[in-house]
Amino acid sequence: MKIPSTTTLIILLCAFLLNACSTNDQNRTIITNAKVYTLSWSDPGLDGSPHPNAPYNNGRWIPDASAIVIEGEHIIFVGDEETAFSYQNESTTLLDAKGGTVIPGLVDSHAHPFYFGEDLGKIELTGLSDAESIVQYLVDHQEESTAADDWILGFGYDEGSMATEKLPTADMLTEAFPNRPVFIIGTHGFTSVANHEAMKRAGITAQSPVPVGGDILKDENGELLGIFTNNAAELIEESLPPKTEDDYRNIVLHGMNVMAESGYTAFHDAGTNAEYLAAYQFHEDEGSAPVRVYSMLQATDEELLSEWMQKGPETATGEMLTVRAVKAYYDGSLGIRGAKLIEDYSDKPGHRGVSGEDYGFNEALVEEMMSAGFQLGIHAIGDAGNRDMLNFYERIFDANPEVKANRHRIEHAQVVHPNDFSRFADLELIASMEPPHMAEDMGWAEDRVGSERIKGAYAWRTFREYGVPLTFNSDLTGSDHNFFYGFYAAITRKNKYRQPEGGWYPEQALTPEEALRAYTSWSAYAAFQEEVLGTIEVGKRADLTILNIDVLNVGEQNPDSLWNGRVLGTIVDGKLVFEELGIRN
């Protein structure tokens, strides 16, 4: 008989004592048959090399545990299976990870999941990139548009590759649908198209004033093209049937469930308005929220900001809903040439994008929110947009140095001038970025900015080399939020078609560990939650994602196999909110 070591006996004794003293045996879960990566070791070097205390040897990652015990909302043991089973009692739930990998809960740190709910009953146009195919698809699938009375509504065409000059026009949509209103919107919401009936119902004519932060495009004769950019889409949206309180609640719940099924335990809602915030609050109060929401209040909702300025930011960690940040827009998107550039667009001389009064935010009000303790995340895409926002932050910090500690962010940080990377570090800003954007934009991005500026685009490695904190996300629903897709893009610099060979500007790729942290522990830091989330450690909240593959080793050795990845289970606050059949014993 093998005699247990002294260390093993001590561990077993401690487990016995914890078991005996527990008063909450009714809510205990043991996860076994797992490859657990706790991420509790030190961060990698700025060049991506694993820290000496990382479980990494000779090019391979070694799981640092095989079992986890959860009691209530917290982790009470991480280690070997033998000890984990000593915590078992009659009512313990056993989860068989089936040899899969358990990681800290995935976080999408810039997302709009309510669009999943809003898009129910609309025609999905994803993958379509020419006007004729969009119109024909709408005709062929018109019965799928059930979201709003007799409207034909669609979403998701590739506005980056189409820009505005390739979009269908009101005339084209009216020819196909002469009596029904039609309104479609692109992947990121920066462009939209309406037919004449939709514009008639919205009261839009060639003489209608152009809203701040948007544009109504016309032809050379001053006639409406039916194409709207940015905020101008609201002119049409306001004519749609209004949503009820229950609609908002159902929409956000649907979005949260999609996130849980996709392995995410939390998301940062990048621009929450009053109606959706009330819906999130309802689900937290009712205990029906399946995943955590870190709310970034929409800066254009000035009444909401004023209300929360009086309340102050919510600094408690581990809540299902946290209101601690503000999201502001500064410039437009690169695809439709709205991102603000320092020099002209390479494919449109004389044009440098939009920002400021045309597409900005109330800087005085946002500054007040920062002074009240709120984190700020600013959408900035172009190199001039990013530089302007660096200048904005610098001015605020010079006047009020204490505000600098609030872990402020630049959302997207898509194209950055070489001289400005160090300023992100000096200002202690977080770069909140999207690997899927790189994968989806690579076909046209260099046309927009040219061969030199593109070297500062989607530049994850450069940010790391300067010591700038990163957090990764999808900006869903504009991009596919599939974690395996984002992870693959981050480490290979390839798209869904596994192209290009060798990767697109591969020197900017991250290592598998860095990419995983950017979706877990670094995203927890971006939400001030690193003390309770982001790693798998005793005492932390039990937010976990169970995957069928070892993403660290597969990412190192055979990245294309990441496309075989699936989510086996999602655990939030100790509760299994999604499971693949067979995981629960």
N, C-alpha and C positions, 0 to 999 in steps of 0.2 A: 504494500500500500504506500502511495506517495504521501509523505508528511508535508502539510502546508508550510510555507515559509513564514517567518515571523511577520513580514510585511503583509502577507495575505491574511494571517490571523487578525492582525490589527484592523485591516480594512473590513473584514467580516464582522468583527466586534462592533466597529463604528456603525456599520449598516444595521446590525441588530438593535443597537441602542436607538438609532434614528427611527427604526421601524416601531420599536416599542413605545417611544415617546410621541409618535405622530398622532394627531387628533383628526386627521383628514384622510383616513385610509380609503374612504369611499370614492375618491377622485384621484386615482393613481394609474399611470400608464407606463409600461415598460416597452421600449423599442429594442428589438434584438435583431441578430442576423444582418448587421449593418456595417458599412464602411463609414465611419464618422470622421469628418474633418471639422474640428472645433473652431479653427481660425484663431485660437487663443494665443498662438505664438506671435512673435513680433512681425511687423510689416516688412515686406521685401525692400531691398535697396532701391534707390531711384533709377537704377538701370534694370530693375526687375529681378535681380538675383535673390533667391530665398535667403532669409535671415539664418544665421548658423543654428538657431534653436528651432527652426522649422523641421517638420517630419519629412525630410527630403534627403535622398541619398542616391548618388550615382544616376541622376536623371529620373528618378522615380519618386512619387509621393507615397507615403506610408500612412494609412489612416491612423489617427491617434486615439481612437476608441472604437468599440464594437457594440456598445449598448448605452442607452440613456434612460433614466428614470425621471418621470414628471409627476409632481404632486400639485394639484390645483393649477395655478398659472405658472409655476416655477419649476426649474430643473433642480433636482435634488441629488442626482448622481450622474456622472459621466465616466465610463470606463469599460471594464470587461463584463461579459455576460454572466459569469458565475456570481459575481458580486451583485449585479443588477437583479438576478432572480431572488436574491435574499430579501428583496423589498416586496416580493409578491405576497398578496393576501387573497382572500376568496373573491373579492370584487375587483381585482386589478384587471385592467384592459391590456392585452398583449398585442403589439403591432409587430408583424414580421416584415422587415424591410426587404426581404427576398434577395439579400446580398447587394442591395442597392446602396446608394450613397446618401448620407444625411448631412446636410449643410445648414448653416444659419439661414433663417427665413429670407427668401428673395424679396427685394424691394425695387419697385419701379419708381424712381425718384423724380420723374416729371411725366405725369400721365393725365388723361382726361377720360377715365373709364365710363363716365355717364354717357358718353357718346355711343357706347354699345347699346344702352337702353334707348337713347334717342334715335338710333339708326334702325331699330326694329320697325319693320313695315316699310322700309325704304329699299330702293333697288341698289345693290352694291355694284359699283363700276370699277373695282380694283383691277388693275392690269390693263385697262383700256387707255390708249394714248393717242387716238386720233378722233377727230370730230365725227366722221361718218360712222365709225364703229360704236361710238357712244350713243348717237341717235338711234341706230338700228337696235342696239341692246335695250334701250328704253322701250322701243316699240315691241320687241319680242317678249319683254318681261314686265309689261305695264301692270299686269294683274297682281304683281308682287307689291305694288305701292298701295299700302293700306293704312299708312300712318295718319293721314289727315284728309278726310272727306274725299273729294274728287281730285285732289292734287296728285301729280306724278312727281315723286321725290326720289332723288338719287344721291349717292355719295361715293367718294373714294377714287375718282379718276386721278391719273398721275399728272398733277399740275406742274411738277418740276420739269419733266421732259416736254410738256406741251406749252409751257409759259402761257401768255394770253393770246398770242397771234394764231395758235393752232386750235383754240377752243371752238366748240360749236357756237353758233350765234342764235339770237332770238328768232331770226327768220327760219333757220334750219329746224329749230324745235317747234316753231309754230306750224310749219308745213306738216310735220309729223303729228302734231297735237293742236289742231286749230281751235278747239273749244275747251280743252282742259288746261289748267295752269301747270307749268313744269318748272321745277327748280332743282338744280343739282349743284353740289359743292365738292371741291377737291380734297385731296388727302389731308392737307393741313389747314384747310379753311381759309387760305389766302386768296382763292378765287372762287367764284360761283357764277352760274349762268341761269337766266330765266327767259321764258318765252313771253310773247306779247300779252297773253291772257294773265300770266302771273304779275307782270308789271302793271297791267290795268287794275287788277284787284288791289295792288299795293299803292295805287295812285301815283305811279312814277311816270314822268314824261321827260322829254328832252330838256325841259326848263327846270326840272327838279334840282334843288340845291345839292351839291356834293357834300356828303358828311365828312367831318374831320376824321382823319385816319382811314379814309377809303377813297374809292374812285368809281365813277360810273362811266364806262367806256363808250365812245361814240365813233361813228365812221367819219370820213372826210366831209360829209354833208351835214354833220351834226345830228345824225339820227342814232337812236339807241342801238347798241350792239347786243344788249342783254347781258353783258359781262360786267361783273362787279368785283372789286378787289377789297380785301381786308374788311374794315368795319361797314362798308356799304352793303354787305350781305344782310345786315340787320333790317334794311328797308323792306326786303322781301319777307324775312322771317317774322317780322311784326304783324304781317297779314295772315299768318297761319293760325289755326285754332289755338287758343291759349291752353296751357297745361294747368291741371289742378294740383293741389297739394299731394294727393295720392299718386298722381302721375310722377311727380318728382321723386317720391319715395320709392316707387316701383322701378324707376329708371336707375337710381343709384344702387339699389339692391341688386339689380341685374348686373350692373357693371362690377360691383364688388364680387359677385359670385363667379363671373368670368375670370377675375384676377385670382381667386382662390383655386379654381380649376387649372389655372396656368402656373401654379406653384408659388405665386406671390403672397406673402403674408402681410404686405403693406404697400401703399403707394402714396406719393406726394401729389395731391391734387393741385395742378399748376394753374390756378385761377378760379377759385370757388366764388360763385355769386351767392346772394342771400338765400335764394330759393333752394339751391343745392346744399348749402350749409345747414339749413333747417332740416332737410331730408337726412343728411348724415347724422345730425344730432338726434333725430327721431330714432334711428336704428341703434345708435349707441345707448340711448335711454331704454329702449325695448330689449336690449341684449340680442338683437338680430343681425348685427354687423358681423360678417364673416371674416373681414380683414381690417387692418388698421388704416386710418386715413390721417395723413399729415396735411392739413389744409393750408394752402397759400392763397390768401384772400385776393380777389380780383381787384387790382388797383383802380379800375375804372368805376367800380361800385363805391363811390365816395361816401355815400350814406352808411354803407356797411363798414368802411374803414373808420369813420368817425365814431360809430358805435363801439367798435373794438378798441379804439384808442382809449376810450374811457375805461373799458374792462381791463386792458393790458393783455399781454401774451400769456398763453397757458404753458407753464413751465413744468408741470407734472409729467413724468415720463411713464411709459407703459400703458397709456390710455388708448382706447379704441379710436377716439377722435381727438386730435390735438390742433389747436389754432394758434400758430406761433409765427407765421410768415405772411408776406405780401408778395404777389406776383405782378410785375409790371412789364409792358411791352415798350421797346424803344424803336426798333426798325422792322422791316418786313422780311420776306423770305428770299433766299438766293435764287430759287427756281424761277420766280416771276420777276426777278431783278428788283426786288424791294429792299434787300439788304443794303445798308449804307456802306459804301466803299470810299476809301481815301482817294483813289484814282478811278477813272471811268471804267465801266464794265468793258471787258475785252471784246464782247460780242454786241455791244451797243454804245458806241462812242457818244460822249456828251451826256450820258446818264450815270448817276451814282447812287440811286436808291432813294428811300424815303425814311424820315425819322422826325424827331422833335415835334414841332407844332403839327406836322402832317400825320404823325403816327406815334406820339409820345405819351407821357403820363404827367400827372400833376406832381411835379417835383417837390413843391413845398409840402403838400399833404403826405407824400411818401417819406420825406425827411422827418416829419413829425412822428410818423409811425416807427421809424427807425429809432428816434430818440425815446419813444415809449417802450423800446425793448424788442421790437419785432425784427425778425430776419427779413432781408429783402432778396428776392430773386428777380433779375432783370433779363428779359429776352433780348439778346444781342447776337446778330448773325454776322454782319460784315465787319471788316477790319476797322472801318471808321466808327461803326456802331459800337464795337467793343472798346475802342479807344475813348469815345465820348463817355461811355459808362465807367470806364476806369477813372476818367477825369472827374466824373460826378462823385464816385465813391471817395476819391482822394480829397475833394473839396469838403465833403461831409466829415470825413475822419479828421481833417486838419482843424475843423471848427469844433468838433466834438469827439475827441479820441476814444472815449469810452464805448462809443457806438461800434467801433471796429471789432469788438469781441463777439459780435452777434452772428458770426459765421455766414456772412452775406455771400450771395451766389451770382454768377452770370449763367443764365440758362442758354445752352447751345454752344456759346463761345466758338462759333463754327469756323470763322476765318479771322486769324489774328496776325497782326504785323509782327515781324521778328523782334522789334524793339519792345513789344508790349507783354511778352510772356513773363518776364521778370517782374513786371508791375503786378500781375495777379498774385505772385508770391509775396511781394512787399506789402500789398494791401490785405493779405491773408484771406483772399477770396477763394471760393470753391468753384471749380469748373464743372457744371452739370451738363453732360454730353450724351449723345445717342449714337452708338455703333451702327444701328440700322440706317441712320441718315447717310453715313458714309457709303454704306453698301448700295443704297438706292440712288444716291446723287452722283456716283462716280462716272456715270455715262455722259453727264453734261456739265458738271461743276467746273472742270478745267476750262471749258468754253467760256464760262462766265467771268473767271478771274485770271486766266492765263497761267503759263507754266511756272512763273515765279511765285505769285501769291498763293497758288495751290499748295505750296510747301508748308504754309502756315495754316492749312485747313484740316479739320478733324485730327488735330495734332496731339494725340493722347500722350505719346512718348515724350514729346517736347515739354508738355505740361508736367509730366512726372519728373523729368530731369531738373526742372526748376523747383521741384518740391511743392507744386500746387495740388491740393487735395482734389480728387476726382470722385464723381458719383455718376453712375451710368443709368440709362433709362431708355424708353422707346418713343416718348412723346405720342403715345397711342391716343387716338386710333389712327393718326397720320402714318405711323409705321407699325409693322407687325411687332407685337409685344412678346412673341415667343422667346423665352430666355435662351434656348439653345441657338437660335438665330443670332441674337445680339452677342452672345458669348463667342460664337464662331466668327462673326464679323470683327470682333475686338482683337482676336488673337491671330487671324489670318489676313485681314484686310481684303476679304473676298465677299461676293454677294451670294444670293441664294443659288445661283447657277455654278458656284465654285469657281468663279472667274474674278479677276484675271489670274492666269498662272503666276504663281509667286507672290500674288497680292498687289494691291494698289497702294503705292508708296508704303511698302512693307516696313520701312524703318520706323514708322509710327505705331506699329503693332504693340500690344501689351502681352505679357505672359499670362498663362492660364490663372495663376494665383492672383495677379493684379486684377484681371477681368472679374474673377469671382468676388474679390473684395469690393470692387466697384459696384456690384449688385447686392452686397451684404453689409460687411462691417463699415465700409466707407460711406455707404448710404445711411447707416445708422448714425454715424458721426454728423452727416449733413443735416440730420433732424434732431441733434442734441440727445440722441438715445443710446449712445455707445455704452453707458453704464448698465443698461438693462437689456439691450438687444445687440445683435450684430455678431456675437460669438456664442458658442455653446459652452457655457460654464455654469457650475453650481451657483444658485442664487439668482440667475438671470431668468427673464421671462421665456417661456417655452414657445418660441416662434421658430419653426423648423420646416424645411422642405426636403422631401425624400425623392431622389431621382433614381432612375434605373441604371444609369451609367456613372462611372467615376470620371467626372468632367475634368479633374486636374490631370490625371494620367492620359485619358483619351485626348485631351487638348494638347498635351505635350507630344504624344506619339502618333496619333492618327486623327487629326481634327475633323476630317470628313465624316467620321463615324459619329460625330456629335449630332448629326441629323437623325440618328436612331434614338435620340434621347426622348424620354417621356417622364412626366411627373407621376409618381406613385402615391404621394400623399402630401397634404399641406396641413400644418398644425399651427394654430394661432392661439396664444394664451392657454396652451395645454389642451385645446379642443381640436379634434380632427375635423376640419372644415371641408376637406376634399380627400377622397380615397379611391384608388383603383381597386376593383373587386379582388378580394383575397388577401388584402394586407392586414385586415383585422382578424384576430383569432377569437 
